[in-house]
């Protein structure tokens, strides 16, 4: 994800890859031990830097997927086949390898676990990663804030964290997860196949329209976090504004081609 951030006094530190697991055929979760990690807020990201033996270096920004509850950091990286960084992270990196990071970065697209109001998360593809940090933080902080995730993804096979999200939605009161499949939907899908639309938002119960809006009302509107490709974020934000959401309650994080 390409982002602009003020880095201030942040410095690079070298962590050790502790564990790697596949999320999809093209995405991996990388768990890094960082003894000097200062902690982060749910929604922040880090820079990852790779340096070649000849001294050439390149870096990319990746969202943090883990809750801020220790000295281990979890990143989920989607591979871009023509990228410089993501192919190494998803095909070459192994447990025990060093990984150079700088962060945490970003202070606006974050959720405060001390808040008790409802939260609406809208994800497009790999944009679910920082939102997963918020969902995990909801659990580690014992928050009772109602959470609803609307996750737009091409197919069921391309979705991240499906087993974990299903388990959390089953065992944690106040967490609801809905999927929108833009290409092919699995049998029994609750929402129609295609891009997010006003009809999909209403059917998913994430607008102010009707009584089935997950406890959301004009008196207690949700804090909204939208993350994904630029076109997706703009479309989702516009639809929510048209549905009556206050622009001051909507925070967006977008990404586009960055060389991976």
FENPELIN-V452492 format. One record per backbone hydrogen bond with DSSP energy under -1.0 kcal/mol. NH is the residue of the N-H (numbers start at 1). CO is the residue of the C=O. E is the energy in kcal/mol with one decimal. If there is no record, write none. Layout:
BEGIN
NH_CO_E + NH_CO_E
END
This chain:
BEGIN
10_7_-2.1 + 13_101_-2.8 + 15_99_-3.2 + 16_33_-1.9 + 17_97_-3.0 + 18_31_-3.0 + 19_31_-1.5 + 21_29_-2.2 + 23_27_-2.5 + 24_27_-1.6 + 28_77_-1.9 + 29_21_-3.2 + 30_75_-3.5 + 31_19_-2.8 + 32_73_-3.0 + 33_16_-3.1 + 34_71_-3.1 + 37_34_-2.1 + 44_41_-2.0 + 45_105_-2.1 + 46_62_-2.6 + 47_102_-2.7 + 48_60_-3.2 + 49_100_-2.1 + 50_58_-2.8 + 52_56_-3.6 + 55_52_-2.3 + 58_50_-2.2 + 60_48_-2.0 + 62_46_-2.7 + 64_44_-2.2 + 65_74_-3.3 + 69_67_-2.2 + 73_32_-2.6 + 75_30_-2.5 + 77_28_-2.9 + 79_26_-3.4 + 83_80_-2.4 + 84_259_-1.7 + 86_260_-4.7 + 89_85_-2.1 + 90_86_-2.2 + 91_87_-1.5 + 92_88_-1.9 + 93_88_-2.7 + 96_17_-3.2 + 97_94_-2.1 + 99_15_-2.2 + 101_13_-3.0 + 102_47_-1.9 + 105_45_-2.8 + 110_108_-1.9 + 111_42_-1.8 + 115_112_-2.1 + 119_146_-2.9 + 120_223_-2.9 + 121_148_-3.3 + 122_225_-2.8 + 123_150_-2.6 + 124_227_-2.2 + 125_152_-2.9 + 127_124_-2.0 + 128_125_-1.4 + 129_126_-1.8 + 132_128_-2.1 + 133_129_-1.3 + 134_130_-1.2 + 135_131_-2.2 + 136_132_-2.8 + 137_133_-2.2 + 138_134_-2.0 + 139_135_-1.2 + 140_136_-2.4 + 141_137_-2.3 + 142_139_-1.5 + 143_138_-2.0 + 147_174_-3.8 + 148_119_-2.0 + 149_176_-3.0 + 150_121_-3.0 + 151_178_-3.0 + 152_123_-3.2 + 153_180_-2.7 + 159_156_-1.1 + 165_161_-3.0 + 166_162_-2.2 + 167_163_-2.3 + 168_164_-2.8 + 169_165_-2.5 + 170_166_-1.4 + 171_167_-2.2 + 172_168_-2.3 + 175_172_-1.3 + 176_147_-2.0 + 178_149_-2.8 + 180_151_-2.9 + 182_153_-1.9 + 183_154_-2.2 + 184_154_-1.6 + 189_186_-1.6 + 194_181_-2.3 + 201_197_-2.5 + 202_198_-2.2 + 203_199_-2.7 + 204_200_-2.3 + 205_202_-1.2 + 206_201_-2.5 + 216_213_-2.7 + 223_118_-2.5 + 224_249_-3.2 + 225_120_-2.5 + 226_251_-2.5 + 227_122_-2.3 + 228_253_-1.6 + 230_255_-1.3 + 233_229_-2.6 + 234_230_-2.5 + 235_231_-2.0 + 236_232_-2.8 + 237_233_-2.7 + 238_234_-2.2 + 239_235_-2.2 + 240_236_-2.2 + 241_237_-2.3 + 242_238_-2.3 + 243_239_-1.4 + 244_241_-1.3 + 245_240_-2.4 + 249_246_-2.0 + 250_247_-1.3 + 251_224_-2.8 + 253_226_-2.4 + 255_228_-1.4
END
